[in-house]
Amino acid sequence: MSSDEYHTYDYNKKKKIVYRIQNLKKRKIYIKLFKLILNENINYSLNNNGIFINVSKIKLDSLIKIDKFLNEIEITETNITESSDSFSEKSLNLKF
């Protein structure tokens, strides 16, 4: 048994993935995510308003990859935020 067999994505988990994607800030991350979608051969539609994906039709293994990608991005952003916070705290300790 692989660890993928234990993953299930119900409606609420899929909705959370959509919410996490909508809250991405950087364009580079969207581009990387779209490359992942292209590599997974996930169907999408395109118009003037953007790119649209029916998350309910994505295969389980592709959902797992998207979820892992989002986790990595969130961890990276958290580490960057924490390091910039500690830098700003250090810079406030001025000695005269």
N, CA, C and O atoms as a GROMACS GRO file, in nm:
protein
  384
    1MET      N    1   0.083  -0.118   0.000
    1MET     CA    2   0.000   0.000   0.000
    1MET      C    3   0.087   0.124   0.000
    1MET      O    4   0.182   0.134   0.077
    2SER      N    5   0.055   0.218  -0.086
    2SER     CA    6   0.126   0.344  -0.086
    2SER      C    7   0.053   0.444   0.001
    2SER      O    8  -0.063   0.424   0.038
    3SER      N    9   0.122   0.552   0.033
    3SER     CA   10   0.060   0.653   0.119
    3SER      C   11  -0.052   0.726   0.047
    3SER      O   12  -0.139   0.784   0.112
    4ASP      N   13  -0.052   0.723  -0.088
    4ASP     CA   14  -0.157   0.788  -0.165
    4ASP      C   15  -0.293   0.723  -0.146
    4ASP      O   16  -0.396   0.788  -0.165
    5GLU      N   17  -0.294   0.597  -0.108
    5GLU     CA   18  -0.419   0.526  -0.090
    5GLU      C   19  -0.498   0.580   0.030
    5GLU      O   20  -0.619   0.560   0.039
    6TYR      N   21  -0.431   0.646   0.121
    6TYR     CA   22  -0.496   0.697   0.239
    6TYR      C   23  -0.556   0.836   0.217
    6TYR      O   24  -0.633   0.885   0.300
    7HIS      N   25  -0.523   0.899   0.106
    7HIS     CA   26  -0.574   1.033   0.078
    7HIS      C   27  -0.713   1.024   0.016
    7HIS      O   28  -0.738   0.945  -0.074
    8THR      N   29  -0.802   1.105   0.066
    8THR     CA   30  -0.931   1.124   0.003
    8THR      C   31  -0.961   1.273   0.002
    8THR      O   32  -0.922   1.345   0.093
    9TYR      N   33  -1.029   1.316  -0.098
    9TYR     CA   34  -1.062   1.457  -0.112
    9TYR      C   35  -1.213   1.470  -0.129
    9TYR      O   36  -1.267   1.450  -0.238
   10ASP      N   37  -1.278   1.504  -0.019
   10ASP     CA   38  -1.421   1.527  -0.026
   10ASP      C   39  -1.445   1.671  -0.071
   10ASP      O   40  -1.350   1.744  -0.103
   11TYR      N   41  -1.569   1.711  -0.075
   11TYR     CA   42  -1.607   1.843  -0.122
   11TYR      C   43  -1.535   1.954  -0.044
   11TYR      O   44  -1.484   2.049  -0.104
   12ASN      N   45  -1.532   1.941   0.087
   12ASN     CA   46  -1.471   2.046   0.170
   12ASN      C   47  -1.321   2.058   0.147
   12ASN      O   48  -1.268   2.169   0.147
   13LYS      N   49  -1.252   1.947   0.128
   13LYS     CA   50  -1.108   1.953   0.102
   13LYS      C   51  -1.080   2.015  -0.034
   13LYS      O   52  -0.986   2.093  -0.049
   14LYS      N   53  -1.162   1.982  -0.133
   14LYS     CA   54  -1.146   2.042  -0.265
   14LYS      C   55  -1.174   2.192  -0.259
   14LYS      O   56  -1.106   2.271  -0.324
   15LYS      N   57  -1.274   2.230  -0.183
   15LYS     CA   58  -1.308   2.371  -0.167
   15LYS      C   59  -1.193   2.445  -0.100
   15LYS      O   60  -1.164   2.560  -0.135
   16LYS      N   61  -1.128   2.381  -0.004
   16LYS     CA   62  -1.013   2.442   0.064
   16LYS      C   63  -0.896   2.461  -0.033
   16LYS      O   64  -0.827   2.563  -0.026
   17ILE      N   65  -0.875   2.366  -0.121
   17ILE     CA   66  -0.770   2.379  -0.223
   17ILE      C   67  -0.798   2.500  -0.312
   17ILE      O   68  -0.707   2.578  -0.341
   18VAL      N   69  -0.923   2.515  -0.354
   18VAL     CA   70  -0.960   2.630  -0.437
   18VAL      C   71  -0.934   2.760  -0.361
   18VAL      O   72  -0.880   2.855  -0.417
   19TYR      N   73  -0.972   2.764  -0.235
   19TYR     CA   74  -0.951   2.883  -0.152
   19TYR      C   75  -0.802   2.915  -0.140
   19TYR      O   76  -0.763   3.031  -0.149
   20ARG      N   77  -0.721   2.812  -0.121
   20ARG     CA   78  -0.577   2.833  -0.108
   20ARG      C   79  -0.518   2.886  -0.238
   20ARG      O   80  -0.429   2.972  -0.236
   21ILE      N   81  -0.566   2.837  -0.350
   21ILE     CA   82  -0.518   2.885  -0.480
   21ILE      C   83  -0.558   3.031  -0.500
   21ILE      O   84  -0.479   3.111  -0.547
   22GLN      N   85  -0.681   3.065  -0.464
   22GLN     CA   86  -0.728   3.202  -0.480
   22GLN      C   87  -0.649   3.300  -0.395
   22GLN      O   88  -0.640   3.418  -0.430
   23ASN      N   89  -0.592   3.255  -0.285
   23ASN     CA   90  -0.519   3.343  -0.196
   23ASN      C   91  -0.370   3.350  -0.225
   23ASN      O   92  -0.295   3.412  -0.149
   24LEU      N   93  -0.326   3.288  -0.333
   24LEU     CA   94  -0.186   3.301  -0.372
   24LEU      C   95  -0.158   3.445  -0.412
   24LEU      O   96  -0.242   3.509  -0.475
   25LYS      N   97  -0.043   3.495  -0.376
   25LYS     CA   98  -0.012   3.637  -0.398
   25LYS      C   99   0.074   3.662  -0.522
   25LYS      O  100   0.055   3.762  -0.591
   26LYS      N  101   0.166   3.573  -0.549
   26LYS     CA  102   0.267   3.601  -0.651
   26LYS      C  103   0.232   3.534  -0.784
   26LYS      O  104   0.186   3.420  -0.790
   27ARG      N  105   0.256   3.608  -0.890
   27ARG     CA  106   0.228   3.559  -1.025
   27ARG      C  107   0.315   3.438  -1.059
   27ARG      O  108   0.269   3.346  -1.127
   28LYS      N  109   0.439   3.437  -1.012
   28LYS     CA  110   0.530   3.325  -1.040
   28LYS      C  111   0.473   3.193  -0.987
   28LYS      O  112   0.488   3.088  -1.049
   29ILE      N  113   0.408   3.201  -0.873
   29ILE     CA  114   0.350   3.080  -0.814
   29ILE      C  115   0.234   3.031  -0.899
   29ILE      O  116   0.218   2.910  -0.920
   30TYR      N  117   0.152   3.124  -0.949
   30TYR     CA  118   0.043   3.085  -1.039
   30TYR      C  119   0.097   3.018  -1.164
   30TYR      O  120   0.039   2.920  -1.213
   31ILE      N  121   0.207   3.069  -1.216
   31ILE     CA  122   0.267   3.011  -1.336
   31ILE      C  123   0.318   2.870  -1.308
   31ILE      O  124   0.298   2.780  -1.389
   32LYS      N  125   0.384   2.851  -1.194
   32LYS     CA  126   0.431   2.717  -1.157
   32LYS      C  127   0.314   2.620  -1.139
   32LYS      O  128   0.321   2.505  -1.181
   33LEU      N  129   0.208   2.669  -1.078
   33LEU     CA  130   0.089   2.586  -1.059
   33LEU      C  131   0.028   2.549  -1.194
   33LEU      O  132  -0.014   2.434  -1.214
   34PHE      N  133   0.023   2.643  -1.286
   34PHE     CA  134  -0.032   2.614  -1.419
   34PHE      C  135   0.055   2.513  -1.494
   34PHE      O  136   0.002   2.428  -1.566
   35LYS      N  137   0.186   2.521  -1.477
   35LYS     CA  138   0.275   2.422  -1.538
   35LYS      C  139   0.247   2.283  -1.482
   35LYS      O  140   0.247   2.184  -1.556
   36LEU      N  141   0.222   2.276  -1.352
   36LEU     CA  142   0.186   2.149  -1.289
   36LEU      C  143   0.056   2.097  -1.349
   36LEU      O  144   0.043   1.977  -1.376
   37ILE      N  145  -0.041   2.185  -1.368
   37ILE     CA  146  -0.170   2.147  -1.426
   37ILE      C  147  -0.151   2.096  -1.569
   37ILE      O  148  -0.213   1.997  -1.608
   38LEU      N  149  -0.066   2.162  -1.645
   38LEU     CA  150  -0.039   2.116  -1.782
   38LEU      C  151   0.030   1.980  -1.782
   38LEU      O  152  -0.004   1.894  -1.862
   39ASN      N  153   0.126   1.960  -1.692
   39ASN     CA  154   0.197   1.833  -1.684
   39ASN      C  155   0.104   1.718  -1.644
   39ASN      O  156   0.126   1.604  -1.684
   40GLU      N  157   0.002   1.749  -1.567
   40GLU     CA  158  -0.093   1.646  -1.522
   40GLU      C  159  -0.208   1.625  -1.621
   40GLU      O  160  -0.297   1.544  -1.597
   41ASN      N  161  -0.205   1.697  -1.733
   41ASN     CA  162  -0.310   1.688  -1.835
   41ASN      C  163  -0.449   1.713  -1.778
   41ASN      O  164  -0.544   1.642  -1.811
   42ILE      N  165  -0.460   1.813  -1.693
   42ILE     CA  166  -0.588   1.851  -1.634
   42ILE      C  167  -0.658   1.945  -1.731
   42ILE      O  168  -0.599   2.041  -1.780
   43ASN      N  169  -0.786   1.916  -1.758
   43ASN     CA  170  -0.863   2.000  -1.848
   43ASN      C  171  -0.890   2.136  -1.785
   43ASN      O  172  -0.918   2.146  -1.666
   44TYR      N  173  -0.880   2.240  -1.866
   44TYR     CA  174  -0.907   2.375  -1.820
   44TYR      C  175  -0.972   2.453  -1.934
   44TYR      O  176  -0.963   2.415  -2.050
   45SER      N  177  -1.036   2.562  -1.898
   45SER     CA  178  -1.091   2.652  -1.999
   45SER      C  179  -1.028   2.790  -1.978
   45SER      O  180  -0.984   2.824  -1.868
   46LEU      N  181  -1.026   2.866  -2.084
   46LEU     CA  182  -0.958   2.994  -2.083
   46LEU      C  183  -1.048   3.098  -2.148
   46LEU      O  184  -1.106   3.073  -2.254
   47ASN      N  185  -1.058   3.215  -2.086
   47ASN     CA  186  -1.126   3.328  -2.147
   47ASN      C  187  -1.063   3.457  -2.098
   47ASN      O  188  -0.957   3.454  -2.035
   48ASN      N  189  -1.128   3.570  -2.126
   48ASN     CA  190  -1.071   3.700  -2.088
   48ASN      C  191  -1.057   3.716  -1.937
   48ASN      O  192  -0.975   3.796  -1.891
   49ASN      N  193  -1.134   3.642  -1.861
   49ASN     CA  194  -1.131   3.655  -1.716
   49ASN      C  195  -1.027   3.566  -1.649
   49ASN      O  196  -1.002   3.581  -1.529
   50GLY      N  197  -0.967   3.475  -1.721
   50GLY     CA  198  -0.864   3.390  -1.663
   50GLY      C  199  -0.875   3.245  -1.705
   50GLY      O  200  -0.937   3.212  -1.806
   51ILE      N  201  -0.814   3.160  -1.626
   51ILE     CA  202  -0.811   3.016  -1.650
   51ILE      C  203  -0.899   2.950  -1.545
   51ILE      O  204  -0.893   2.984  -1.427
   52PHE      N  205  -0.983   2.857  -1.590
   52PHE     CA  206  -1.079   2.792  -1.501
   52PHE      C  207  -1.063   2.641  -1.506
   52PHE      O  208  -1.044   2.581  -1.612
   53ILE      N  209  -1.070   2.581  -1.388
   53ILE     CA  210  -1.053   2.436  -1.375
   53ILE      C  211  -1.168   2.382  -1.291
   53ILE      O  212  -1.203   2.440  -1.188
   54ASN      N  213  -1.226   2.272  -1.336
   54ASN     CA  214  -1.330   2.207  -1.259
   54ASN      C  215  -1.260   2.110  -1.162
   54ASN      O  216  -1.221   2.000  -1.201
   55VAL      N  217  -1.246   2.152  -1.038
   55VAL     CA  218  -1.170   2.075  -0.939
   55VAL      C  219  -1.237   1.940  -0.912
   55VAL      O  220  -1.168   1.844  -0.877
   56SER      N  221  -1.366   1.932  -0.927
   56SER     CA  222  -1.436   1.805  -0.899
   56SER      C  223  -1.402   1.697  -1.000
   56SER      O  224  -1.430   1.580  -0.977
   57LYS      N  225  -1.342   1.735  -1.113
   57LYS     CA  226  -1.308   1.636  -1.216
   57LYS      C  227  -1.159   1.601  -1.219
   57LYS      O  228  -1.114   1.526  -1.307
   58ILE      N  229  -1.083   1.653  -1.125
   58ILE     CA  230  -0.940   1.624  -1.121
   58ILE      C  231  -0.918   1.490  -1.053
   58ILE      O  232  -0.981   1.459  -0.952
   59LYS      N  233  -0.829   1.409  -1.111
   59LYS     CA  234  -0.798   1.278  -1.053
   59LYS      C  235  -0.728   1.292  -0.919
   59LYS      O  236  -0.665   1.393  -0.890
   60LEU      N  237  -0.742   1.189  -0.837
   60LEU     CA  238  -0.688   1.190  -0.701
   60LEU      C  239  -0.538   1.216  -0.699
   60LEU      O  240  -0.491   1.297  -0.619
   61ASP      N  241  -0.462   1.148  -0.783
   61ASP     CA  242  -0.317   1.167  -0.782
   61ASP      C  243  -0.278   1.310  -0.820
   61ASP      O  244  -0.179   1.362  -0.768
   62SER      N  245  -0.353   1.372  -0.908
   62SER     CA  246  -0.326   1.511  -0.944
   62SER      C  247  -0.360   1.606  -0.829
   62SER      O  248  -0.289   1.702  -0.804
   63LEU      N  249  -0.470   1.577  -0.761
   63LEU     CA  250  -0.507   1.658  -0.644
   63LEU      C  251  -0.400   1.651  -0.535
   63LEU      O  252  -0.369   1.750  -0.470
   64ILE      N  253  -0.345   1.533  -0.518
   64ILE     CA  254  -0.239   1.515  -0.418
   64ILE      C  255  -0.117   1.600  -0.455
   64ILE      O  256  -0.057   1.663  -0.368
   65LYS      N  257  -0.080   1.601  -0.582
   65LYS     CA  258   0.034   1.681  -0.626
   65LYS      C  259   0.008   1.830  -0.609
   65LYS      O  260   0.098   1.904  -0.567
   66ILE      N  261  -0.112   1.875  -0.640
   66ILE     CA  262  -0.147   2.016  -0.623
   66ILE      C  263  -0.143   2.052  -0.475
   66ILE      O  264  -0.091   2.157  -0.437
   67ASP      N  265  -0.197   1.965  -0.391
   67ASP     CA  266  -0.198   1.989  -0.247
   67ASP      C  267  -0.056   1.997  -0.192
   67ASP      O  268  -0.026   2.085  -0.110
   68LYS      N  269   0.031   1.908  -0.234
   68LYS     CA  270   0.172   1.910  -0.190
   68LYS      C  271   0.241   2.038  -0.237
   68LYS      O  272   0.318   2.098  -0.163
   69PHE      N  273   0.212   2.079  -0.360
   69PHE     CA  274   0.268   2.203  -0.413
   69PHE      C  275   0.226   2.322  -0.327
   69PHE      O  276   0.310   2.405  -0.291
   70LEU      N  277   0.099   2.329  -0.295
   70LEU     CA  278   0.048   2.439  -0.213
   70LEU      C  279   0.109   2.437  -0.073
   70LEU      O  280   0.140   2.542  -0.016
   71ASN      N  281   0.127   2.317  -0.017
   71ASN     CA  282   0.191   2.305   0.114
   71ASN      C  283   0.334   2.358   0.111
   71ASN      O  284   0.376   2.431   0.201
   72GLU      N  285   0.409   2.323   0.006
   72GLU     CA  286   0.547   2.370  -0.007
   72GLU      C  287   0.552   2.522  -0.019
   72GLU      O  288   0.638   2.586   0.042
   73ILE      N  289   0.462   2.578  -0.096
   73ILE     CA  290   0.458   2.724  -0.114
   73ILE      C  291   0.426   2.792   0.019
   73ILE      O  292   0.491   2.890   0.056
   74GLU      N  293   0.328   2.740   0.091
   74GLU     CA  294   0.288   2.800   0.218
   74GLU      C  295   0.401   2.790   0.321
   74GLU      O  296   0.422   2.884   0.398
   75ILE      N  297   0.473   2.679   0.323
   75ILE     CA  298   0.586   2.664   0.415
   75ILE      C  299   0.697   2.763   0.379
   75ILE      O  300   0.755   2.827   0.467
   76THR      N  301   0.726   2.776   0.252
   76THR     CA  302   0.829   2.869   0.206
   76THR      C  303   0.793   3.012   0.242
   76THR      O  304   0.877   3.088   0.292
   77GLU      N  305   0.667   3.050   0.217
   77GLU     CA  306   0.624   3.187   0.249
   77GLU      C  307   0.629   3.212   0.399
   77GLU      O  308   0.662   3.323   0.443
   78THR      N  309   0.595   3.112   0.478
   78THR     CA  310   0.599   3.127   0.623
   78THR      C  311   0.743   3.147   0.670
   78THR      O  312   0.769   3.232   0.756
   79ASN      N  313   0.835   3.070   0.614
   79ASN     CA  314   0.976   3.084   0.651
   79ASN      C  315   1.030   3.222   0.612
   79ASN      O  316   1.107   3.282   0.687
   80ILE      N  317   0.991   3.271   0.497
   80ILE     CA  318   1.037   3.402   0.452
   80ILE      C  319   0.982   3.510   0.544
   80ILE      O  320   1.054   3.602   0.584
   81THR      N  321   0.855   3.499   0.579
   81THR     CA  322   0.792   3.597   0.668
   81THR      C  323   0.859   3.596   0.804
   81THR      O  324   0.887   3.702   0.860
   82GLU      N  325   0.885   3.478   0.858
   82GLU     CA  326   0.949   3.469   0.990
   82GLU      C  327   1.089   3.526   0.987
   82GLU      O  328   1.129   3.595   1.081
   83SER      N  329   1.164   3.500   0.881
   83SER     CA  330   1.300   3.552   0.875
   83SER      C  331   1.300   3.703   0.857
   83SER      O  332   1.386   3.771   0.913
   84SER      N  333   1.205   3.758   0.781
   84SER     CA  334   1.200   3.903   0.766
   84SER      C  335   1.153   3.969   0.895
   84SER      O  336   1.196   4.080   0.927
   85ASP      N  337   1.065   3.902   0.971
   85ASP     CA  338   1.022   3.955   1.100
   85ASP      C  339   1.138   3.960   1.198
   85ASP      O  340   1.154   4.058   1.269
   86SER      N  341   1.219   3.855   1.202
   86SER     CA  342   1.333   3.854   1.293
   86SER      C  343   1.436   3.958   1.251
   86SER      O  344   1.504   4.016   1.335
   87PHE      N  345   1.450   3.980   1.123
   87PHE     CA  346   1.542   4.082   1.075
   87PHE      C  347   1.496   4.220   1.120
   87PHE      O  348   1.577   4.301   1.166
   88SER      N  349   1.368   4.247   1.106
   88SER     CA  350   1.317   4.378   1.145
   88SER      C  351   1.328   4.400   1.295
   88SER      O  352   1.352   4.512   1.340
   89GLU      N  353   1.312   4.293   1.374
   89GLU     CA  354   1.328   4.303   1.519
   89GLU      C  355   1.472   4.335   1.554
   89GLU      O  356   1.498   4.417   1.642
   90LYS      N  357   1.566   4.272   1.487
   90LYS     CA  358   1.707   4.297   1.512
   90LYS      C  359   1.745   4.440   1.472
   90LYS      O  360   1.825   4.505   1.539
   91SER      N  361   1.687   4.485   1.363
   91SER     CA  362   1.723   4.618   1.317
   91SER      C  363   1.670   4.728   1.409
   91SER      O  364   1.717   4.841   1.404
   92LEU      N  365   1.572   4.696   1.493
   92LEU     CA  366   1.518   4.794   1.586
   92LEU      C  367   1.604   4.809   1.711
   92LEU      O  368   1.587   4.905   1.786
   93ASN      N  369   1.694   4.718   1.736
   93ASN     CA  370   1.780   4.722   1.854
   93ASN      C  371   1.902   4.811   1.825
   93ASN      O  372   2.014   4.763   1.813
   94LEU      N  373   1.876   4.938   1.815
   94LEU     CA  374   1.984   5.032   1.786
   94LEU      C  375   2.050   5.076   1.915
   94LEU      O  376   1.985   5.097   2.017
   95LYS      N  377   2.182   5.091   1.908
   95LYS     CA  378   2.257   5.139   2.024
   95LYS      C  379   2.313   5.276   1.991
   95LYS      O  380   2.367   5.298   1.882
   96PHE      N  381   2.300   5.368   2.083
   96PHE     CA  382   2.350   5.502   2.062
   96PHE      C  383   2.466   5.530   2.153
   96PHE      O  384   2.522   5.640   2.149
   0.00000   0.00000   0.00000
